[in-house]
Every structure is written in structure tokens, then in C-alpha cells.
């Protein structure tokens, strides 16, 4: 057992500077504004007989982009602040890897989805920004499994490979298999969940119990985490509908997700209460399992699952996710040696698989009498090379897409986990996990007063501080 060296004074700045300079160079070579964000939009309007700027895609997509962006930086960040001594790491490292990941995602997704063969350029608009945020979400989900146990350098490496794997599996599922996955149950949640779980399995720490004192929450940390929950819960309808078709598809995705999430809350509360002899609620369940319905309805959000169908999905997800926290998480840690800090198996991986199954069944059961002939074509994009595809075949490809996301998550996680296991990344020792002091300047070490001082709770005026400084000198 080697001595852990957590001094990242050289490695973190080098990685940040080198990778950001690489982004600048690659953006300079490849990335350009698309026709709706370029100054030539005026000419495009005239050529296409567009009479108003309101037809610009920005005005359709930006409200959804705002909501998704808040989910990525505020929702995911604050959801992970439940640990009593790891709030800086939760929000701060979330901020870091999302900021890097979205740049790399614009490139990776651009190369696979929108590279212009004539110019060799990637043209980006507001929808590109939404898709980049979606890509980053997969990496933030994976971060939840290793929260408090890795260094920021490891997180950046994990994000580099995670975004790359995401872009490939997304291309296979959405373009080659032509599966539909508007809210990313398969592409985002299933992949991100199993990617993170597998990395956590590879990085298993047999002596993690030495940090047991840091693993719990305190009253205020649970409140902060609940802020993340509420932001995610409120904006999840935007997440699932952000890149759906304008009009009925987007409208239906919002309604379905809205209902599904509401249903999930009641069954989560019911199971949480029932699982305790005293009937008291567990904040872990309320923070996490209440969101599982949004995950599980991602694939079928734009389908005609019907309002009561959305409620059923939410009803089942609240039960399954909460039971996962009660029974499956302890089993994963004890038997399979998977130390899942945030319980992403119960919030993302398992509901993501449920979402894939719901999507496959709903697609296979689609009929012309419910959707209408043109409605089927629009919803499942039965055009071009796929114009002769039947709904049963579509259901099969939906199921295949779910399998692809699991394979990429597990295989990619095993490879990346092996890279992260190298003793060069400055990760913390087993006894120092879940503690901000390893990588952050802590306020309790920089002030005149120490936390144990009973006067520390009182506000100190600038004049009092000046007097205290003079007396000390």
C-alpha cells in the first residue's frame, strides 16, 4: 500500500490549462455558428420567406435550454451536497467537470452528428447547447457513484472518456438503430448510471469504513440537497421535452413527465414511511426517489402513453427506487463491492432501464388508430431509410438501444476505472474520503476564531475585527 499524495498543485493546473487550450484550438478549427445564429440569418430569412425572427429556433429552444442548464449546474450540484463535509466538492467539482464536459461534448457530438462533409466544420446553435448539457448529465450521474472518493483530476479524466463514450453510444442508438429517446432514459441515465457504478466497482476501497464518520449528513446538508431535488423535479418536464419535435410532441412530453413526477412523490413517501418501524420518513428517499419517475419516462415522454399511463409509471418508480435504497444498495456494497455514494443505481441506472422497457413496449403497441398515420410517422420519424419500419420492429430497436447503453456503460466504466486506478491522480486515502479539506481551503482554518469558539456563531463587525487585530499586534 503506497502513501497517497493528494497534492494536486501541479497536475490540476496543467490538466486544466492544457485541455482548455486544446478546446480553443479545436473550436478554432471545427466550430462555427449555424445559419440561425450567424449574421447571414438576414439573408436566410429572405431566401426562405421567413417574415419574423420569432421563427428562429432560439425562441423555441432557449426556455428549455435555460431549465436544463439550471438542472446541470444547480440541480445536480446541490443534490450531491448531502454529505456533512463535502459540499464544496459536490458543487465545485460538479461546476468544473460540467464546464469542461460541455465543450468537449460540442466537439464529440458535432463530429458524429453534424459535421458538414463539404466544409469539414461543425455548425452549432441552441439545440447543440442542449445536447451538450445532456451529454454532461451522463458524466455528472457517474460522478454521483464516486462522490467524495476521487480527485478533481480523476473527475476530469472520467469526463473526457465519459463524453467520448456517450457520443459514440448516442450515435449508435439514435442514428444507426434509429431508437427514440427524447429524455435520455437509455442514452443518458442508463449509460451514466452503469458507467459510474462500474468505475466505483473497479475503484473499490476495502477500508472505506475508516471514513465512516464523514459519510452521513447533517440537518443543513440535507436541506441543501433538497434544493437540488426541487430544482431537478420542477425542471424535469423541460429536460424530457427539450429536443422533441415542436408542437404536439413537446407539449405531450411535458404533460407526461409532469404527471409521472407527481405520482412518484406519493409512492416514495408511502414506501419510505412504511419501511421504518416508527413510520418516519428518510430524507435520502425524498431527495432521490421522488425524481425516478422523470428518469423512467424519458424515452416514452413524447409517445402516446396517456396521462394515466404516466401516472402508473411514476407510481411504480417511486416504489422500486425507494426499495432500491432500502434493500439493493446494501446488497451492492456488501456482495458486489460497489460503493455507490449517491445511490445512482436507484435513481438513474434502474429507472433508466425501466424507461427503456416502457419505451420499447409503448412503441411496439403504437397503432394508427391512436396516433393517426401522419402521427406515427412524426413521432417515430418513419422517414427516409426508415419509412418502411413497423412499430413492432421499432419496439425491438428500442430494446436493442437499451442494451447498447448498458454495454457501453459497463465496458467503458471497466476501462476508465482501470485508468483511474493508476497511482498518479492524487486521490484521497481511505481515511480521508468525503472530506473537503483534502482539496479545498476550509474557512475554519483561515479566520481568527475557530469553530469550537462559542463566540464564532455571533456576527463580528468590521470595527471589532480591527480592534482585535490591533490588540493582537
N, C-alpha and C positions, 0 to 999 in steps of 0.2 A: 504494500500500500504506500503510494508516494504521497509526499506532503503537498496539499493543494495550495496553489498560489493564485489568489484572487485579484492580484494587482493587474488591472487592465489598462493602465495609463498609456501604454504603447499600442496594444493590439486594437482596442476600441477606436481610438482616433484614426489609426491607419486604415482600418476597415471602413469607417465612415467616410473619410476623405477620398480614399481610392475608389470606393464604389460610387460615391456621388459624382466624382469626376468622370467615371465611366458612363454614368447616366447622362451627363451633359454631352459627352462625345456621341453616344449612341442616339440621343434625341436629335442632335445636330445633323446626323447622317440620315436618320429614318423618319422622324416625326414631323408632320405638317398639319396645319388646320384643315378641317374638311370644308366642303363648299358652303356649309351653313354658318361657319364661324370665320370664314375668310372674307377679306374686303371685297372679293368678287361676288359676294352674295347679291349685291345690287344687280349685277348682270344676270345672275342665275334667276332672280325674280322676274326680270323682264323676259328672259328666254322661255321660262316655264309658265308665263302668265300668272304669276303669284302676285296678288294685289296688296297683301298686308304682311308685315313682319311677324304677325301672330302665327303664321304658317311655319315659321322657323321651329325646328324640333326642340330648340332650347325651351320654348314656352310650354311644350308638352311634358318635357322630361325633368326640368330643373326642380319643381316642387318635390318630386320623388327622389331626385339626387340629394337634395338637402336632408331629407329624412334618413336616407341610407347613410349619408356621411356622418350624421349625428349618431346613428347606431354604431358605426365603426369606431369612432373616437371617444364618444361619451358612454354609449350603452355597453359595449364590450369592456371598455376600460374600467368603468365603475362596478360592473358586475363582479369583477375579479378582486375588488378591494375588501372582501370579507375577512381575509387573514389579518390578525391583530397587528402584525408588524411588517406588512408587505404592501401597503397602499401605494407608496412611491413606485415600487416595481410594477405593480398592476397597471396603474395609469400611465406612468412614464415610459415603460418598455412597450406597452401597447401603442403609444404615440410614436415611438421610434420605428418599430417594425412595420406599422401601417404606412408611415410616411415613405419608407424605403420601398415597401412592397407595392404600393400603388404605381410608383414609377416603373418598376420592373414589370409589373402586370401590363401596363400600357404597351410596352415593347413586346412581351411574350404573346399576349393576346392579339396584338397587331400583326405580328409575323404569321400567326396561324389563321386569323380571321379576315383581316382587312388589308393585307399587303397588296398594293397596286402592282400588277405584273409589268406594266409599261414603264412606270417611273421608279419602281423599287421603293416607294415611300408608303408610310402608314399615315392615313388621314384620320384625325381624331376629332370628336365632337362630344356633346354632353352625354350621349349614351356610352361612349368609350369610358368616361369617368365613372359611370355607374358600374359597368362591368369590371373595371379595375378595383373598385371598392368590394365588389362581390368576391373577386379573386383573393383580396387581402383577408376577407372574412374567414376563408378556409384556414389561413395561417394563424389567425387570432384564435380560432377554435382549438387548433393544435396546441397553441400556447397554454390554453387552459389546463391541459393534461400535465404539463411540466412546470406550471407556475411555482416560483419560489425555489426551483431546483437547478436552474441553469443560469449561465451568464448572459449578458446582453449580446456578446459576440456570438455565442451559440444560437441565440434567437435570430440574429441577422442571417447566419448560415442556414438555419432552418427555414427562414422565409425565402431566401434565394432559391433553394431547391423546391420548397413548397409551391411557390408561384410557378416555377417551371413545370413541375408535375401537373399542377392544376390546369395550366394552359393546354397541355397535351391531352389529359383526360377529358377536358371540356370539349376540345375539338373532336375527339373520337365519339363522345356521347351525343353532342348536339349536331355535328356536321356529318360524320360518317354513318352513325346509327340513326340519325335524324329523330332522336328522342326529344320530347318536350320537357323542360324543367325550369319554368319561369322563375320560381322562388328558390331553386337550388337545393331541394331536398337531397338529391343524389350528388350533383356536381360540387356543391359547397359543403353541406353538412355531413353527408356520409363520408366523403373523401377526407375532409378536415378532421372529423372525429377519429377515423381509423388511422390516419396519418399520425395524429398526436398520441393516440393510445399505443401504437406500435413503437414510436420513439420512446415513450415512457417505459415500455417493457424492456427495450434494449438498454436504457439508462437506469435500470433497476438499482435501487440503493438498499442493500440489506440492513444497513444501520440507520435508516432514516428515522427510526424511533428516537434517536438522540436529539432530534429537533421537534419532538412531540409537543413540547411546551409552547412552540410557536405556531402550531398547526391550527389552533382553534380561532374563533372570532371573539370579539367583544361587542358590547351593545352598539357603540357608534360605528364600528366597521360594518356591522350588518345593515345599519341604516344607509350607509354609503353604497353598499352593494345593492340595496333595494332601489336606489336612484337609478342605477344601471338597468335593473329589471324593468322599471316603469318606462324608461325611455325606449327600451327594446320592445316592450309589449305594445306601447302606443304606436310606434312607427312600423311594426312588422307588416301591417297591410301594405304600406308603401314598398317595403322590401320585396314582398312576393309579387307585386304588380308593376314594379319599376320598369321592366323591359318587355312587358306584354304588349300585344297589339293595342293601338289606340282604339278607343270606343268600348265596345261591349266586353272584350277580353280583360282590359284593365279594370273596368267597373266591376265585373264579376269576381276577379281575383281579390279586390279589396273587401267586397261583401263576405266572401267565403272565409277569408283569413280573420276578419273582424269577429265573425260568429264563432269560428273554431277556437280562437284565443279565449273568448269569454267562457265557453263551455269548459275549457281546460282548467280554469281557475277553480271552479266549483268542485271538480273531482279531485284536484290536487289537495285542496283544503280538507275534503272529506277523508281521503286516504291518510293524510298527514295526522289528522286528529285521531282517526281510528287506530293508527299504528302505535300510539302511546297509551299506556295504561291510564294515565291521568287525563287523556283527551286533549292535551296541549299541542299546539302547532309547532313544527320545526321550521325555523326561518330558512334553512337550506332548501327545503322543498318549495317554499313560497317564492324564493328568489329564482329558482331554476325551472322546476317542473311546470310552472304556470306558462312558460314560454314554449313548451314542447309542441303544442298544437300548431304554432306558427311554422315550426320546422317541418312537421309532418304533412302540412298542407301545401308546401312549396311547389311540389310537382303538379298536383291536381288543382291548384288555385284557380287557373283560368278555364278548367273543364266544367262541364255542367254537372257538378257533383250534387247540386241542390242545397238550399240553406239547411235543411235538416240533416243532410249528409255531412256537411261541415261541422255541425254540432256533434254528430256521432264520432267523427274523427277526433275532435277535441276532448270529448268525454272519455274515449279510450286512452288517449295520450296522457291525460292527467293521471290516470290510474297507473299505466305502465311505467311512466317516467318516475313517479313517486316511489313505486315499488322497486324500481331500479336503485334509487338512493338507499332504500332500506335493506334490500337483500343482495342485489347484484354487485354494487360497489365493494362491499366487504369481501365477497367471493373473488372478485377480480384481483384484489390486493393480496389476499391470503393464499389463493390457489394458483392463479395465473401470474402472480408477481407483477401486476400492472398497478402502479401508484398514480392514480388519476386525481390530481389535486382538486379540480373544479367539478369532477363528475361529468365530463363531457360525453361519456358513454350514454348517460341517461338523458342528457339534454340535446345532443346532436347526433351521435352515431346511431343509436337505437331508433329515435324518432325519424331520422333520415331514411333508414331502411323501411320503416313503416310508410313513410311518404312515397318511397319508390314503389312499394307494393300497392298502395292506394292508387297511385298514378297509373300503374300497369292495368289494374282491374278496371278503373274508370275509363281508360282509353279503349280497352277491349270491349267494354259494354256500351260504348257510344253508338248511337243509332241515328239514322237520318230523320226519324220521326221526332226525336228530341232536339237535335242540333239544326236540322234542315240541311239540304245538300251543300249550299254555299257555306253554312256554318261549320260543317265538318272540315271542309277544305281550308277555311280560315284558321280554325282552332288548331288543327294538326299540321297545317302547312302542306297539304297534299298537292304540291305543285312541282313542276319540273320533273326531275328524275324520280320523284316520289308520288306522282299523280295517280298511279295505279295501286298504291298501297291500301290495304284494307285495315279496318280498325283492329281486327284480331292480330294482324301482323304488327301493327303499331304497338299493341299491348305487349307483344313478345319483345320488341326492340326496347320498350320502356324497361322491362325486366332485365334485359341484357345491359342496359345503361347502368342500372344499379350495381350489377356485378362488376362492371368495369371500374366504377368508383371505389368499390371495396378493394379490388385487386391493386389499384394504383395507391390507395391509402396504405395498405399493409406492406406491399413490396417496397414502395417508396420510403415509408417510415423505417423499415428494417435497414435499408441502405443508408439513409440520412442519419439514423440513430447510431450506426456504426462509425460514421464520420465524426459525429458529435461526442463519441466516447473517447476520442483521442485526447491525451492529457495536455492539450495545448490551448484550451479555450478559457481558462480562468474560472471554471465553475466552482461553486462553494463546497466545502466539506460537509459531510452528513450532519454534523452537529450545528452547522451554521445556515441551514436551509430556512427558507421562509422569513428571512430577516433582512430588512432594508439596509442595515448598517454595513453589510458586505460591499455594496456598490454605490451607496448614496451617502452624502454628507447629512448627518442627522441633526435636527435643531437642538436636541437635548445636549449636544456636545459643543455647541457654539455660543450659547448665552452665558450671562453672568450667573443666572440661577439654574439649579439642577431640578429635574422632575420631582425628586423626593422632597424638595423645599416646600413647605406649606404655603409660603408666600407666592409660589410660582403661578398659582391659579389666579392671582389678582393682576389686573392690568397695571402696568407701570408707566407713568407719564414720562415724556422726554426730559422734563426738568429733574425728576427723581433719578433718572438714569445718569444725567450729567453730574448731579451731586455725588452719586455713588462712585462714578469714575474718578472724580476729583479726590474723594476721600481715600480711594484705593491707591492713587498715585502719590 
